[in-house]
């Protein structure tokens, strides 16, 4: 958990499933909350080629040359600046001892080998509330290894054992608890690490952390096999962990040199402690980690994993449909992995949470939840323009991935054959298109490390569908200089063929420069997307514009128990039409955020600006309040409220009205095994402020989970849409031994209310899934 970057277009958001996330507020648009997209089907967009031809070849060439000159000048400026060097504190490299006897992982630190043979670490200091403050509770960690595993143990002293938060819950769902965490940067690149959390009862969370371009991101979709146990005792609690080397990727060669960070969370005291200590002067956590050496040979990841899958789905008045499938993972080497899935089934995946889908100008964005498309997707991240959005692959018959790192090269290849391809993002949530067509997706990603903690990358996406295609290729990069200066860019071009017609090369360009210090940061960005640009494998929120903006942030650190930091931000931007130069949007956004603790915040924002719709200009002012809090042990919650001017997006009769949007999320925990979740969203729209109300839109989701043991659980979901009078219900019985060995039994049903106010069931389905994970 690194120092938190106060850049204006980033903010911290707590999520019950995640450690913490830095979500990027869209810098090139006035909208704050919704991630939206305006993408028409290819066939409806090729007419824009006529507009492209209105611009002479020389003008287009001038624009491209200007952009690349901007990149070169930015790089020259960055490399020529020589400010006082801000480097992480020098730390001697530590050698991890090889254990003579394999410890028993039972959560009880009664084996003398931890004290006698392992490396002992007790220099933990606070990350929050006070930078490098003295912890209120003592923590001691131990590290050792043998030929097969890396071993870690924690003794977490606590003067109030009854205050320790520990729940028996599903995997990856204990972030509200006390926990210990291990970050393993196995390539010692200071930018990416495997992450392992364990709560006081041994419940696990695992994921990947990346730090690039001044941005921090936690991807909790990555799953692997490791052992953990925990016990609460009179002195606090203890945790033991065993991480197989086969579960990790790391380079060949001797000695093995890694980078490590350890941490502990004490939520009732709003305290996070960490080793080694980190400074807020330097953005990022991994760059301030501790280098370690493992001498001698260890068992590397050249292994074969097989996961056969059998599913059965029976719909109402239908016969059971039995479907076999298989997932294969092969460790070509300790730093290269190949994945193959045949006839994958995602029936156990939780349905998308309901969203407000009325009065939309752009398609809503729904998160990816399918494991095959989540694992390893950090390789396919980009500075700004999202070229890869796996939800565009609706129903794959098969999929294949190859990913890894060799020397300074990181690479990823993804192919999938989609049986229900879409033409636009509006169809994604509807589970694909209706035509009898198939699509082949091929995605290539290469990244080259340069200058220590920077990279340049290449990407290529290709979607082939019944003689038509969409291809996008480009370069991108993120540079870090002196731990203060950051520069990012993307330069892409697409080419599309649809129904025998082809576009020319359509560019999409982006660049951003930012400056960071402990108390002040600032930046500027520029972005343009050609009207014909199409990313059929990605998520592009808008085309046909050029935009730019600046932002600045001031950060104060009171270092109080319940007030860690105060962020003051200002963001200004403008968007014009790509060819005609007509102003489409302007915005001035002011924000103040109170970070109460590392996972609790209070946020206020005021935004004023112009939005052009159907050739009319509308001036809008909106006010936003947002907060999230997990200080209450049994009731973590999230609240969002926005009110202000809003456009009625009726192309025949648009007008400026008044709108309020409310979002509330509660997670009631009456016992360590039971969780009752409630999500409520409401949107109201008036013809004008204080005028006639045109609609109220309410949706609610209730989710109940009971955990009988670490492996066995029941989950029930009920969604109710008051606007459409629809009900969706889901029941799931789960037995999960590890991420690959699972048994699911589920029932889904939905109903709608007719004009006579009678409920009628629309469909009903029963599904069963069984899979087993073999590691050979």
C-alpha positions in Angstrom: 0.0 0.0 0.0 2.0 3.0 -1.2 1.7 6.7 -0.7 -1.5 7.9 -2.3 -1.1 10.0 -5.4 -3.2 13.2 -5.2 -3.3 13.8 -8.9 -6.5 15.5 -9.7 -7.8 12.9 -12.1 -7.4 10.1 -9.6 -9.4 9.3 -6.5 -9.4 6.6 -3.9 -12.4 4.4 -3.7 -13.1 1.5 -1.3 -14.6 -1.7 -2.5 -15.5 -4.7 -0.4 -13.7 -6.9 -2.8 -10.5 -4.9 -3.2 -7.5 -3.6 -1.2 -7.8 -0.2 -2.7 -8.1 1.1 -6.2 -7.1 4.3 -7.9 -10.0 4.9 -10.3 -9.2 7.3 -13.1 -11.7 10.1 -13.4 -12.3 10.7 -17.1 -10.0 13.7 -17.8 -11.5 14.4 -21.2 -15.2 14.5 -20.3 -17.4 16.4 -18.0 -19.1 13.3 -16.6 -17.8 12.2 -13.2 -19.4 8.9 -12.4 -20.6 7.0 -15.4 -18.2 5.3 -17.8 -20.1 5.6 -21.0 -19.6 4.9 -24.7 -20.9 6.4 -27.9 -20.2 3.7 -30.5 -22.4 3.1 -33.5 -22.3 -0.2 -35.5 -19.6 -0.1 -38.2 -22.1 0.1 -41.0 -23.6 3.3 -39.5 -20.2 5.0 -39.2 -18.6 4.6 -42.5 -20.4 7.6 -43.9 -18.0 9.7 -41.8 -15.3 8.9 -44.3 -16.8 11.6 -46.5 -16.1 14.1 -43.7 -12.6 12.8 -43.5 -12.0 13.5 -47.1 -13.0 17.1 -46.6 -9.7 17.5 -44.8 -6.8 17.7 -47.2 -3.9 15.2 -47.0 -1.5 17.9 -46.0 -3.7 19.0 -43.1 -4.0 15.4 -41.8 -0.2 15.0 -42.2 0.4 18.3 -40.3 -1.8 17.1 -37.4 0.1 13.8 -37.1 3.5 15.5 -37.3 2.4 18.0 -34.7 1.5 15.2 -32.3 4.7 13.4 -32.6 6.7 16.6 -32.3 4.7 17.2 -29.1 5.8 13.7 -27.9 9.5 14.3 -28.7 9.5 17.7 -27.1 7.9 16.2 -24.0 10.5 13.5 -23.8 13.3 16.0 -24.4 11.9 18.2 -21.7 11.7 15.4 -19.2 15.2 14.0 -19.9 16.7 17.5 -19.7 15.3 18.4 -16.3 17.6 17.7 -13.4 15.8 18.4 -10.2 17.0 17.2 -6.8 17.0 13.4 -7.0 14.3 11.7 -5.0 15.3 8.1 -4.6 14.1 5.5 -2.2 16.1 5.1 0.9 19.1 2.9 0.4 18.6 -0.5 1.9 21.1 -3.4 2.1 20.0 -6.5 0.3 18.8 -9.2 2.6 19.5 -12.9 2.2 16.6 -15.2 3.0 17.6 -18.3 4.9 16.9 -21.8 3.6 14.9 -23.8 6.2 16.2 -27.2 7.1 12.8 -28.5 8.0 9.5 -27.8 6.3 7.2 -26.0 8.8 3.7 -27.2 9.4 1.2 -24.6 8.2 -1.4 -24.6 11.1 -1.5 -21.0 12.1 0.3 -21.7 15.4 3.8 -20.3 15.8 5.0 -23.0 18.1 7.8 -24.3 15.9 11.2 -23.0 17.1 12.5 -22.9 13.5 10.8 -19.5 12.9 13.1 -18.0 15.6 16.1 -20.2 14.9 16.3 -20.4 11.1 14.0 -17.8 9.5 14.7 -14.2 8.9 13.1 -12.1 11.6 11.6 -8.7 10.7 10.2 -6.3 13.4 10.9 -2.9 11.9 7.3 -2.1 11.0 6.2 1.6 11.0 2.9 3.3 10.2 1.8 4.1 6.7 -1.2 5.8 8.1 -2.4 7.7 10.0 1.1 9.1 10.4 3.9 8.7 8.0 6.6 6.5 9.7 4.7 6.8 13.0 5.2 4.3 15.8 2.6 1.5 15.6 0.2 1.1 18.5 0.6 -2.7 18.3 3.8 -4.7 17.7 4.2 -6.9 14.6 6.9 -9.5 13.9 7.3 -11.3 10.6 9.4 -14.3 9.6 10.6 -15.4 6.1 12.3 -18.6 4.9 12.2 -21.1 2.0 13.0 -24.5 0.8 13.1 -26.2 -2.6 9.4 -25.9 -3.2 7.9 -23.0 -1.2 8.4 -19.6 0.3 7.3 -19.5 3.9 6.0 -16.5 5.9 4.7 -16.2 9.4 3.3 -13.2 11.3 2.9 -12.6 15.1 0.4 -9.7 15.3 0.3 -8.6 18.9 -3.0 -7.0 20.1 -3.9 -5.6 23.5 -7.6 -6.3 22.8 -8.0 -9.7 21.1 -11.8 -9.2 21.1 -11.3 -6.2 18.9 -9.7 -8.2 16.2 -11.9 -8.3 13.1 -12.0 -11.7 11.5 -14.8 -13.2 9.4 -15.4 -16.6 7.9 -16.2 -15.6 4.3 -15.6 -16.5 0.7 -12.2 -16.2 -0.8 -11.2 -12.6 -1.8 -13.9 -11.1 0.5 -12.2 -10.2 3.8 -10.8 -6.8 3.1 -12.9 -5.2 6.0 -11.0 -7.5 8.5 -7.7 -7.3 10.2 -5.2 -8.8 7.8 -1.5 -9.2 6.9 -0.3 -8.7 3.4 2.8 -9.7 1.3 3.8 -8.0 -1.9 6.2 -10.1 -4.0 7.9 -8.3 -6.9 9.5 -11.4 -8.4 11.1 -9.6 -11.3 12.5 -6.8 -9.1 11.1 -4.3 -11.6 9.5 -2.0 -9.0 6.3 -1.8 -11.0 4.4 -5.1 -10.6 4.0 -7.6 -7.7 2.0 -10.6 -6.7 -0.1 -9.8 -3.6 -1.2 -12.1 -0.8 -3.6 -11.1 2.0 -4.6 -13.4 4.9 -7.0 -12.5 7.7 -6.7 -13.8 11.3 -8.7 -17.0 10.4 -6.6 -17.8 7.4 -9.1 -16.5 4.7 -7.2 -15.5 1.6 -7.1 -12.7 -0.9 -4.7 -12.7 -3.8 -4.1 -10.4 -6.7 -1.6 -8.3 -8.7 -0.5 -4.8 -8.2 0.9 -2.6 -10.9 2.5 0.9 -10.6 3.0 2.6 -14.0 3.0 6.2 -15.0 2.4 7.4 -11.5 -0.8 5.3 -11.2 -1.4 2.5 -8.8 -3.8 -0.4 -9.6 -4.9 -3.5 -7.7 -6.2 -6.4 -9.8 -7.8 -8.9 -7.5 -9.0 -11.3 -10.2 -5.7 -13.2 -10.3 -6.0 -16.4 -8.4 -3.4 -19.1 -7.5 -2.9 -21.9 -5.0 -1.2 -21.1 -1.7 -1.7 -22.3 1.9 -2.6 -20.2 4.8 -3.9 -20.6 8.4 -4.5 -18.2 11.2 -5.4 -18.3 14.9 -6.6 -15.8 17.4 -5.0 -16.2 20.8 -4.5 -14.2 24.0 -1.7 -12.1 22.6 -3.5 -11.2 19.3 -3.3 -13.5 16.3 -0.9 -15.4 14.2 -0.7 -16.3 10.5 1.3 -18.8 8.6 1.6 -18.9 4.8 3.2 -21.3 2.3 3.5 -20.0 -1.3 4.7 -22.6 -3.9 7.3 -21.4 -6.3 5.2 -23.1 -9.0 2.5 -20.5 -8.3 4.8 -17.6 -9.2 6.5 -16.3 -12.2 10.1 -15.2 -11.9 13.2 -15.1 -14.2 15.7 -17.8 -14.6 19.2 -17.5 -13.3 21.0 -17.3 -10.0 20.8 -15.9 -7.4 17.0 -15.2 -7.3 16.6 -11.5 -6.5 13.2 -10.2 -5.6 11.6 -7.1 -4.1 9.2 -7.5 -1.1 6.9 -5.4 1.0 5.0 -6.6 4.1 2.0 -4.9 5.8 -0.7 -5.2 8.5 -4.1 -3.6 8.8 -5.7 -2.7 12.2 -9.1 -1.3 11.1 -10.6 -0.5 14.5 -7.7 1.9 15.0 -7.6 3.1 11.4 -4.0 2.1 11.3 -1.9 0.5 8.5 1.7 -0.4 9.2 4.3 -1.5 6.7 7.8 -2.8 6.3 10.1 -1.4 5.0 8.9 2.2 5.9 7.9 4.3 2.9 8.0 8.1 2.2 5.1 10.2 0.9 7.7 12.2 -1.1 8.0 9.2 -3.5 4.9 8.1 -5.3 4.5 4.3 -5.3 5.0 1.5 -2.9 7.1 -1.1 -4.8 9.8 1.4 -5.7 10.5 1.7 -1.9 10.4 -2.1 -1.3 13.2 -4.3 0.2 15.4 -6.4 -2.1 15.9 -10.0 -1.0 18.0 -12.9 -2.3 17.2 -16.6 -2.4 20.4 -18.6 -3.0 20.5 -22.0 -4.5 18.1 -23.9 -6.7 14.3 -23.9 -6.2 11.5 -25.7 -8.0 10.5 -23.5 -10.9 7.1 -23.1 -12.5 7.5 -25.5 -15.4 4.3 -27.4 -14.7 1.1 -28.5 -16.3 -2.3 -27.7 -14.8 -5.5 -29.4 -16.0 -9.0 -28.3 -15.1 -11.7 -30.4 -16.7 -15.2 -28.8 -16.4 -18.6 -30.4 -16.6 -21.8 -28.2 -16.7 -25.5 -28.9 -17.0 -28.1 -26.2 -17.7 -31.8 -26.9 -17.8 -34.2 -24.1 -18.8 -37.9 -24.1 -18.1 -39.7 -26.6 -20.2 -36.4 -27.7 -21.7 -34.1 -30.7 -21.4 -30.8 -30.7 -19.5 -27.9 -29.5 -21.7 -24.7 -31.3 -20.6 -21.6 -29.5 -21.7 -18.0 -30.7 -21.1 -15.0 -28.3 -21.2 -11.4 -28.0 -20.2 -9.0 -25.4 -19.0 -5.3 -26.0 -19.5 -2.4 -24.0 -18.1 1.2 -24.8 -19.0 4.2 -23.2 -17.5 6.6 -23.2 -20.4 9.1 -21.8 -18.0 9.1 -19.9 -14.7 8.4 -16.7 -16.6 6.2 -17.9 -19.5 2.6 -19.3 -19.2 0.2 -20.6 -21.8 -3.5 -20.8 -21.1 -6.2 -22.6 -23.2 -9.9 -22.9 -22.5 -12.3 -25.0 -24.6 -16.1 -24.5 -24.3 -15.8 -22.4 -21.1 -18.8 -22.0 -18.9 -19.4 -18.9 -16.7 -22.9 -19.8 -15.4 -21.8 -19.4 -11.8 -20.6 -15.8 -12.4 -22.7 -13.3 -10.5 -25.1 -11.4 -12.7 -24.3 -7.8 -13.5 -25.5 -5.4 -10.8 -28.5 -3.4 -12.0 -27.7 0.1 -13.2 -29.8 3.2 -14.1 -30.3 2.7 -17.8 -32.8 5.6 -18.6 -32.0 8.8 -20.4 -28.6 7.7 -21.6 -26.5 9.3 -24.3 -23.9 6.6 -24.2 -23.9 2.8 -23.5 -23.2 1.8 -19.9 -20.0 0.0 -19.1 -20.2 -3.3 -17.2 -17.2 -4.8 -15.5 -15.6 -8.1 -16.6 -16.1 -10.9 -14.1 -15.1 -14.1 -16.1 -11.9 -15.6 -14.7 -10.3 -16.5 -18.0 -10.5 -12.9 -19.3 -9.5 -11.4 -15.9 -6.4 -13.3 -15.1 -3.3 -11.7 -16.6 -5.1 -8.8 -18.1 -2.8 -6.3 -16.4 -0.5 -6.8 -19.4 -3.3 -5.4 -21.6 -3.6 -2.1 -19.7 -3.0 1.2 -21.5 -2.4 4.7 -20.4 -5.8 6.1 -21.5 -7.5 4.6 -24.6 -8.9 1.2 -23.7 -8.0 -1.0 -26.6 -9.0 -4.3 -24.9 -12.4 -4.7 -23.2 -13.0 -8.5 -22.9 -16.8 -8.0 -22.5 -16.8 -7.5 -26.3 -16.1 -11.3 -26.5 -19.6 -12.5 -25.5 -19.7 -16.3 -25.9 -16.3 -17.8 -26.7 -16.1 -21.4 -28.0 -12.5 -21.4 -27.2 -9.8 -19.0 -25.9 -6.0 -19.0 -25.7 -3.4 -16.8 -24.0 0.3 -16.7 -23.9 1.9 -14.3 -21.5 5.2 -13.8 -19.6 8.4 -11.8 -19.4 11.8 -12.4 -20.8 14.5 -10.0 -19.9 13.1 -6.5 -20.3 10.3 -7.7 -22.6 6.7 -8.3 -21.3 4.3 -9.9 -23.8 0.8 -11.1 -24.0 -1.2 -12.8 -26.8 -4.9 -13.5 -26.6 -7.1 -15.3 -29.2 -10.8 -16.2 -28.8 -13.6 -17.4 -31.1 -16.8 -15.7 -30.3 -20.2 -17.3 -31.1 -22.3 -14.2 -30.4 -20.3 -11.2 -31.5 -21.6 -7.6 -31.2 -21.5 -4.7 -33.5 -21.6 -2.0 -30.8 -21.2 -1.6 -27.1 -24.9 -1.2 -26.7 -25.3 -4.9 -27.3 -22.7 -6.1 -24.7 -25.1 -6.2 -21.8 -27.7 -8.0 -24.0 -25.4 -11.0 -24.3 -24.4 -10.4 -27.9 -25.8 -9.9 -31.4 -28.7 -11.8 -32.9 -27.2 -12.6 -36.3 -25.8 -16.0 -37.2 -22.2 -14.8 -37.3 -19.0 -15.8 -35.6 -16.0 -13.6 -34.8 -12.3 -14.3 -34.3 -10.4 -12.0 -31.9 -6.6 -11.8 -31.9 -4.7 -9.4 -29.6 -1.0 -8.8 -29.3 0.7 -6.8 -26.6 4.5 -6.1 -26.2 6.1 -3.9 -23.6 9.8 -3.0 -23.2 11.3 -1.8 -19.9 13.5 1.2 -20.2 15.0 3.7 -17.9 14.5 1.6 -14.8 10.8 2.2 -14.1 9.4 3.1 -17.5 8.3 1.3 -20.6 7.4 1.7 -24.3 4.8 -0.7 -25.8 3.2 -2.0 -28.9 -0.4 -3.3 -29.3 -2.4 -4.9 -32.1 -6.0 -6.0 -32.0 -7.9 -7.7 -34.8 -11.5 -8.7 -35.1 -12.6 -10.8 -38.1 -16.2 -11.4 -38.7 -17.7 -12.9 -41.9 -15.5 -11.0 -44.3 -15.4 -7.8 -42.3 -12.7 -6.7 -40.0 -11.5 -4.1 -37.5 -7.8 -3.7 -36.9 -6.1 -1.3 -34.5 -2.3 -0.9 -33.9 -0.2 1.5 -32.1 2.5 2.5 -29.7 2.3 3.7 -26.1 4.6 4.4 -23.2 4.8 5.6 -19.6 7.9 7.3 -18.3 9.0 8.1 -14.8 11.9 10.5 -14.0 13.4 11.4 -10.7 10.3 10.1 -8.9 8.6 13.4 -9.7 7.9 13.6 -13.4 5.6 11.4 -15.4 4.9 11.3 -19.1 2.4 9.0 -20.9 1.4 8.7 -24.5 -0.6 6.6 -26.9 -0.6 6.8 -30.7 -3.1 4.4 -32.4 -4.6 3.9 -35.9 -7.6 1.8 -36.9 -8.8 0.4 -40.2 -12.3 -1.0 -40.6 -14.1 -3.0 -43.3 -17.8 -3.5 -43.2 -20.1 -4.8 -46.0 -17.4 -4.3 -48.6 -16.6 -0.7 -47.6 -13.3 0.3 -46.0 -12.2 3.3 -44.0 -8.8 4.8 -44.3 -6.3 4.8 -41.3 -8.1 6.6 -38.5 -5.8 7.9 -35.7 -6.4 8.2 -32.0 -3.7 10.1 -30.0 -3.1 10.9 -26.4 -0.4 12.3 -24.2 -0.1 13.5 -20.6 2.6 15.1 -18.5 2.4 15.4 -14.7 4.5 16.5 -11.8 4.3 15.2 -8.3 5.5 16.3 -4.9 4.3 15.4 -1.4 2.1 18.4 -1.2 1.5 19.6 -4.7 1.0 18.1 -8.1 -0.1 19.3 -11.5 -0.5 18.1 -15.1 -1.7 18.6 -18.6 -3.1 16.2 -21.2 -4.2 16.2 -24.8 -6.4 13.7 -26.7 -7.9 13.4 -30.1 -9.9 10.6 -31.8 -10.8 10.6 -35.5 -14.5 10.1 -36.4 -13.7 6.8 -38.2 -11.6 5.4 -35.3 -13.1 2.1 -34.1 -11.8 -0.3 -31.4 -14.0 -3.4 -31.8 -12.1 -5.2 -29.1 -12.0 -2.3 -26.7 -14.1 0.4 -25.0 -13.8 3.9 -26.5 -16.2 6.3 -24.9 -16.4 8.8 -27.7 -15.1 9.6 -31.2 -14.9 12.7 -33.4 -13.2 15.2 -31.1 -10.0 16.9 -30.0 -9.7 17.7 -26.3 -7.2 19.0 -23.7 -7.0 20.1 -20.2 -5.0 20.9 -17.1 -5.3 19.9 -13.5 -3.6 20.7 -10.2 -3.8 19.4 -6.6 -2.8 20.5 -3.2 -2.5 17.9 -0.4 -2.3 18.5 3.3 -1.5 15.9 5.9 -3.0 16.5 9.3 -1.9 13.0 10.3 -4.7 12.6 12.7 -6.3 9.3 13.6 -9.5 10.0 11.7 -8.1 12.6 9.3 -5.1 11.4 7.4 -5.1 13.8 4.5 -7.0 16.6 2.7 -6.9 16.9 -1.1 -7.9 20.1 -3.0 -8.2 19.6 -6.7 -9.0 21.8 -9.7 -9.5 20.4 -13.3 -10.2 22.4 -16.4 -10.8 21.0 -19.9 -12.4 21.5 -23.3 -13.5 19.3 -26.2 -14.0 20.4 -29.8 -15.3 18.7 -32.9 -12.5 16.8 -34.8 -13.0 18.6 -38.1 -15.3 21.6 -37.6 -13.7 22.8 -34.3 -17.2 23.4 -32.8 -17.0 23.3 -29.0 -18.6 20.1 -27.7 -17.9 20.3 -24.0 -16.1 22.6 -21.5 -15.8 21.9 -17.7 -14.4 23.4 -14.6 -14.3 21.0 -11.8 -13.4 21.7 -8.2 -13.1 19.0 -5.6 -12.2 18.6 -1.9 -11.6 15.1 -0.4 -11.1 14.3 3.2 -9.2 11.0 3.6 -10.4 10.0 7.1 -8.3 6.8 7.1 -6.7 4.7 4.4 -10.0 3.1 3.5 -12.5 5.9 4.5 -13.1 9.1 2.7 -15.5 12.0 2.2 -15.7 13.8 -1.1 -17.3 17.0 -2.4 -17.3 18.3 -6.0 -18.8 21.2 -7.9 -18.7 21.2 -11.7 -19.7 23.8 -14.2 -19.5 23.6 -18.0 -21.1 23.3 -21.4 -22.4 20.2 -23.1 -23.5 20.4 -26.8 -26.3 18.0 -27.8 -28.2 17.9 -31.1 -26.5 21.2 -32.2 -27.7 23.0 -29.0 -25.5 24.3 -26.2 -26.5 23.5 -22.6 -24.8 25.0 -19.6 -24.8 22.8 -16.6 -23.8 22.9 -12.9 -23.7 19.8 -10.8 -23.0 19.1 -7.1 -21.6 15.8 -5.8 -21.2 14.2 -2.4 -19.6 10.8 -2.0 -18.4 8.9 1.1 -17.4 5.4 2.0 -16.7 4.1 5.5 -15.7 0.8 7.1 -15.0 2.1 10.6 -18.3 0.5 11.8 -17.3 -3.2 12.2 -20.7 -4.6 11.3 -21.9 -2.1 8.7 -19.4 -0.8 6.1 -21.3 1.5 3.7 -20.9 3.6 0.6 -23.0 6.7 -0.3 -23.2 8.7 -3.5 -25.4 11.8 -4.2 -25.4 14.1 -7.2 -27.8 16.9 -8.1 -27.9 19.7 -10.6 -28.7 20.5 -14.2 -29.2 17.6 -16.6 -30.1 17.2 -20.3 -33.1 15.2 -21.4 -31.5 13.2 -24.2 -34.5 13.1 -26.5 -33.1 13.8 -30.0 -36.5 15.3 -31.1 -37.0 17.5 -28.0 -33.8 17.9 -25.9 -34.1 20.4 -23.0 -32.2 21.3 -19.8 -33.9 19.9 -16.7 -32.9 19.1 -13.1 -31.8 15.7 -11.9 -30.8 13.9 -8.7 -29.0 10.6 -8.4 -28.6 8.6 -5.3 -26.5 5.5 -4.7 -26.3 3.6 -1.4 -24.5 0.3 -0.6 -24.6 -1.4 2.8 -23.1 -4.6 4.0 -24.6 -5.7 7.2 -22.6 -8.3 9.1 -24.6 -9.6 12.1 -22.1 -12.5 12.6 -18.7 -13.5 11.2 -20.4 -16.0 8.8 -23.4 -14.0 7.6 -23.4 -10.9 5.3 -26.5 -9.1 4.2 -25.8 -6.7 1.3 -28.1 -4.0 0.0 -27.5 -1.8 -3.1 -30.0 0.9 -3.9 -30.0 3.4 -6.9 -32.5 6.2 -7.6 -32.7 8.8 -10.4 -35.3 11.5 -10.5 -35.7 14.0 -13.3 -37.7 17.3 -13.3 -38.6 19.4 -16.3 -36.9 22.3 -14.4 -35.8 22.9 -10.9 -38.9 22.9 -8.8 -41.0 22.0 -11.8 -43.0 19.0 -12.9 -41.3 15.6 -12.1 -41.0 13.5 -15.2 -39.8 10.2 -13.7 -38.4 8.3 -10.7 -36.2 5.4 -11.5 -35.4 3.0 -8.6 -33.4 -0.3 -8.6 -32.5 -2.4 -5.7 -30.3 -5.5 -5.1 -30.3 -7.6 -1.9 -27.5 -10.1 -1.6 -27.3 -12.6 1.3 -24.3 -14.8 1.9 -23.9 -17.4 4.6 -20.5 -19.2 5.0 -20.8 -22.6 6.7 -17.0 -23.1 6.5 -14.1 -21.8 4.4 -15.2 -24.0 1.6 -19.0 -24.2 1.8 -21.4 -21.2 1.3 -24.9 -20.2 0.2 -25.6 -17.0 -1.8 -29.0 -15.5 -2.6 -29.6 -12.4 -4.8 -32.8 -10.5 -5.4 -33.0 -7.6 -7.9 -36.0 -5.4 -8.2 -36.4 -2.8 -10.9 -39.4 -0.5 -9.8 -39.3 1.4 -13.1 -39.9 -1.7 -15.3 -41.6 -3.8 -12.6 -39.1 -6.6 -13.0 -37.7 -9.1 -10.5 -34.6 -11.3 -10.9 -33.7 -14.0 -8.3 -30.6 -16.1 -8.0 -29.6 -18.9 -5.6 -26.1 -20.4 -5.5 -24.7 -23.3 -3.5 -20.9 -23.3 -3.6 -18.2 -25.7 -2.5 -14.8 -24.2 -3.3 -11.6 -26.1 -2.4 -9.3 -23.8 -4.3 -9.8 -21.5 -7.3 -10.1 -24.4 -9.7 -11.6 -27.2 -7.7 -15.3 -26.2 -7.3 -18.9 -27.4 -7.3 -21.8 -25.0 -8.0 -25.5 -25.6 -7.9 -27.6 -22.6 -8.9 -31.1 -21.5 -9.7 -32.0 -18.4 -11.7 -35.5 -16.9 -12.4 -37.1 -13.6 -13.3 -40.6 -12.3 -13.5 -42.4 -9.2 -14.8 -45.6 -7.5 -13.8 -48.2 -7.1 -16.5 -50.8 -4.4 -17.0 -53.1 -6.1 -14.5 -50.4 -5.9 -11.8 -50.0 -9.7 -11.9 -46.5 -11.2 -11.7 -45.6 -13.6 -14.5 -42.5 -15.7 -14.5 -40.6 -15.2 -17.8 -38.0 -18.0 -17.4 -36.4 -20.4 -15.0 -33.1 -22.2 -15.2 -31.2 -24.7 -13.1 -27.4 -25.2 -13.5 -24.7 -27.4 -12.1 -21.0 -27.0 -12.5 -18.1 -29.2 -11.4 -14.4 -28.7 -12.1 -11.2 -30.1 -10.6 -7.7 -28.6 -10.6 -4.8 -30.9 -11.2 -1.3 -29.5 -11.0 1.1 -32.1 -12.5 
